[in-house]
Amino acid sequence: MALKQVSSNKCFEGFQKVFEHDSAELKCKMKFGIYLPPKAETGKCPVLYWLSGLTCTEQNFITKAAFQQAAAEHGLIVVAPDTSPRGCNIEGEDESWDFGTGAGFYVDATEDPWKTNYRMYSYIKDELPKLINANFPTDPERMSIFGHSMGGHGALILALKNPGKYKSVSAFAPICNPIQCQWGKKALGGYLGPDASKWEAYDATQLVKSYSGPGLDILIDQGKDDQFLSAGQLLPDNFIAACTERKVPVVFRLQQASCFCSPWCYFFIASFINDHIKHHAKYLNA
């Protein structure tokens, strides 16, 4: 699959690049950011996938999160894809900020008119890693995932639905129990239809209740003053309770910080990004 380089910038002796490609899964052009650490010039490196939140593109994380220095130090390739298909000419795709464009929710839609293009789960799980592994010096056996808000939800479900695929997972202010919050009900109902039992396949709190794969050490940072925490959109307590019941290790840190929507959320993410890079490096470089 052909890649078109959009930009390339030297950064901490490595390169921060952006590429565009035609996605077979999403049937549109997609962009992703990729940081190649200095170590990638001489050998294969593990890969850490970042999933961004509502309204974001591939640009938000690579320009605002300040992760590159830590990635360079630990020798990690970091991939940041877009959050949804773009320009598919679907009626209603640009009508709201929390559904459609910029809000793919990392699911495979089953409802018209979304099911042809809105297949972000399979794109992140299968198509993108194959593309990255075929074109960059990666070690396919060493892969981890993390994200923020909607992307935190995506990271958690991908790790829980695919035991052993990812060495580690972490999240900033993830949507932990989407079947119980308004964001989730709107997105999952729109993409998957009115049968709420089908939504459970994309709900981290439900998935962890039946998780029986390899040990998964989960790190979550949540801002104490996050308006969406108090509004009941994130529901981390439900996820923690489910993890405790299943004896799945989770470190939940309630930080003295806010974590609002982009762009302000990246002050929060940048404050603790080094901890998350170290968390993943511990498993990816083991």
C-alpha positions, 0 to 999 in steps of 0.5 A, spaced: 500 500 500 502 506 497 504 511 502 505 519 501 509 523 506 506 529 508 511 532 512 518 530 516 521 534 521 527 532 525 526 532 533 530 529 538 535 526 533 529 522 530 523 524 525 516 526 526 513 525 520 506 525 517 503 520 512 497 519 507 494 513 504 488 510 501 485 506 506 481 499 504 478 498 510 475 506 511 474 507 503 477 514 504 484 517 504 487 517 511 493 520 515 497 518 521 503 521 524 509 517 526 515 518 530 521 515 529 526 515 534 534 515 533 534 507 534 530 506 528 535 508 524 539 502 526 534 497 528 527 495 529 523 498 535 517 497 538 511 501 537 506 504 541 499 506 538 496 513 540 488 514 539 486 521 540 479 523 543 473 527 540 474 532 534 481 531 534 486 529 528 492 526 527 495 533 529 493 534 536 497 529 539 504 530 535 504 537 536 501 538 543 503 532 547 510 533 548 512 525 548 517 525 543 523 526 547 521 520 552 519 516 546 526 518 543 530 516 550 526 509 550 527 507 543 519 507 541 516 508 535 509 512 536 503 512 531 498 517 532 492 516 527 486 520 525 480 519 529 475 517 524 474 517 516 474 524 512 470 526 506 466 520 505 460 525 503 455 521 508 449 525 510 449 528 517 457 526 518 458 533 520 452 535 523 455 534 531 462 534 534 461 528 538 458 523 532 460 522 525 467 526 523 472 526 528 468 521 532 469 514 530 469 511 537 473 506 534 468 501 533 466 497 526 459 500 524 453 496 522 448 501 521 447 505 514 449 509 512 455 508 516 457 501 516 461 502 509 466 507 512 466 507 519 470 501 521 475 504 525 476 498 530 478 494 524 482 500 521 486 500 528 487 493 529 488 490 523 490 495 517 494 500 520 499 495 524 500 491 517 501 498 514 506 500 519 510 494 519 510 493 512 514 500 511 517 502 518 523 498 522 518 495 527 518 489 531 511 486 530 511 482 537 512 488 541 506 493 541 502 497 546 496 502 546 494 508 549 489 514 548 485 520 551 477 520 552 474 517 546 481 514 544 482 512 551 476 508 550 479 505 544 485 503 547 482 499 553 477 496 548 482 494 543 487 491 549 481 487 552 478 484 546 485 482 543 488 478 549 496 478 548 496 483 542 498 489 546 504 488 551 500 494 555 495 499 555 494 506 558 489 512 558 488 519 560 480 520 562 477 514 558 470 513 557 470 507 561 463 505 560 460 508 554 453 504 554 451 508 561 453 515 558 450 520 553 456 520 549 456 512 548 449 512 547 449 517 542 455 514 538 454 506 539 446 507 538 448 511 531 453 506 529 451 499 532 443 500 532 438 500 537 439 493 540 444 495 547 446 488 548 450 489 541 454 495 544 457 491 550 462 489 545 465 496 545 465 497 552 471 496 557 467 495 563 463 490 560 469 487 557 473 486 563 468 482 566 470 477 562 477 478 560 481 472 561 487 473 557 495 474 559 496 479 565 494 486 563 497 492 567 493 498 566 494 505 568 489 511 568 490 518 569 484 522 570 483 530 572 480 531 578 476 537 575 474 534 569 467 537 567 466 531 563 468 526 569 462 530 574 457 530 568 458 522 568 461 521 561 467 518 563 465 513 569 471 510 571 469 508 578 465 503 574 471 500 570 475 500 577 470 496 580 469 491 574 477 490 574 477 489 582 472 484 581 476 480 576 483 481 579 485 485 573 491 490 575 489 497 574 493 504 577 488 509 577 491 516 579 486 522 580 490 528 579 489 535 581 488 537 574 483 538 569 482 535 562 477 538 558 476 537 551 481 539 546 485 543 545 486 544 553 486 537 555 493 537 552 496 541 558 494 535 562 496 530 557 503 533 557 504 533 564 504 526 565 505 523 558 512 521 560 509 517 566 505 513 560 511 512 556 515 509 561 509 505 563 509 502 556 517 502 555 517 497 561 513 492 557 515 493 550 523 493 552 523 487 557 
